Amino acid sequence: MSELRKILSICFFLLLVSCQSVSDSSHITEEDVVQVLQENGVQLVETDFPRGNSYGSELRNVTPGSYLLNGKPFFIYEFENEKDIEKGIREFAKKTETMELVSSSIFEKRNILIFYVHEKDFDSEIIPFEKEIQDALDRISEG
């Protein structure tokens, strides 16, 4: 009888543990990114871009947050996980393979993908805000 009670207690405990919601501390939200960017001196202005903007198109069923940084387009994609970023980048490459795109920088941090469309020459050594963006993303602690 006591053996059965132990087994039932273990089963009940496992059931309770499996029913608990587990938060993924490694998941980053768009709001987290905007906040840390602003704390690092990168001021974004939320905006809407007309449909058809290649950089702001839907990827993996995710529509990005649209902003302006110093008058230039800035898009933040919040994916479910890192694998979706890889798939999203492949989808973007496929969608734009025959297009002539203006220059941009791509940033990744866990489940976040950012396109900063700075429009500088591809061989330009200095891209405004690039260092500040990377520093801000580096400040987001690893979960």
SVG drawing of the C-alpha trace seen along z (x, -y; Angstrom):
<svg xmlns="http://www.w3.org/2000/svg" viewBox="-2 -62 38 64">
<polyline fill="none" stroke="black" stroke-width="0.4" points="0.0,0.0 2.8,-2.5 4.5,-1.6 1.3,-2.5 1.1,-5.8 4.7,-6.7 4.0,-6.0 0.8,-8.1 2.6,-10.9 5.3,-10.9 2.8,-10.9 0.8,-13.8 4.0,-15.8 5.1,-15.2 1.6,-16.3 1.8,-19.5 5.3,-20.3 4.3,-19.7 1.3,-22.0 3.3,-24.9 3.9,-27.6 7.5,-28.1 8.6,-31.5 11.4,-31.6 13.8,-34.1 15.7,-34.1 12.8,-35.5 13.3,-39.2 10.3,-41.4 10.3,-44.3 9.6,-46.6 12.8,-45.3 14.8,-46.2 13.2,-49.7 13.9,-50.4 17.5,-49.3 18.1,-51.2 16.7,-54.4 18.8,-53.9 21.8,-53.7 21.0,-57.0 19.3,-55.5 16.0,-57.4 13.4,-55.5 10.2,-57.1 7.4,-54.6 5.9,-54.9 4.0,-53.1 5.6,-52.3 3.5,-51.7 3.0,-48.0 5.6,-46.8 8.7,-47.9 11.0,-45.0 12.7,-45.4 9.4,-45.7 7.6,-42.8 6.1,-39.9 8.6,-37.1 7.5,-33.8 4.1,-35.3 5.7,-38.1 5.1,-41.7 7.9,-43.9 7.6,-46.9 8.3,-49.9 10.4,-52.9 12.5,-55.7 16.1,-56.2 17.5,-59.6 14.9,-59.6 15.9,-56.1 13.7,-52.9 14.3,-50.6 12.4,-47.3 12.3,-45.0 11.1,-41.4 10.1,-39.5 10.2,-35.8 9.2,-33.0 12.8,-31.6 16.2,-31.7 15.3,-29.0 12.6,-31.3 15.2,-34.1 17.3,-31.8 14.2,-30.8 13.1,-34.5 16.5,-35.6 16.3,-32.8 12.7,-33.9 13.9,-37.6 16.8,-36.5 14.4,-34.6 11.9,-37.4 14.6,-40.0 17.0,-37.9 16.1,-39.7 15.8,-43.2 18.4,-45.9 18.2,-46.8 19.6,-49.9 22.3,-49.2 21.3,-48.2 22.7,-46.6 21.2,-43.4 21.4,-42.7 20.4,-39.5 19.9,-38.8 18.3,-35.6 14.7,-35.8 15.1,-39.4 16.0,-40.4 16.6,-44.1 17.0,-45.7 18.4,-49.2 18.2,-50.7 20.9,-53.4 21.4,-53.8 25.1,-54.4 27.5,-53.1 28.3,-49.4 32.0,-50.3 31.3,-53.1 33.4,-52.6 31.2,-54.6 27.5,-53.8 25.6,-56.1 24.3,-54.4 25.6,-51.0 27.9,-50.8 25.2,-52.1 22.7,-49.6 25.2,-46.7 26.2,-48.0 22.6,-48.2 21.8,-44.6 24.9,-43.4 23.5,-44.9 20.5,-42.6 21.6,-39.9 21.8,-36.3 18.9,-34.3"/>
</svg>
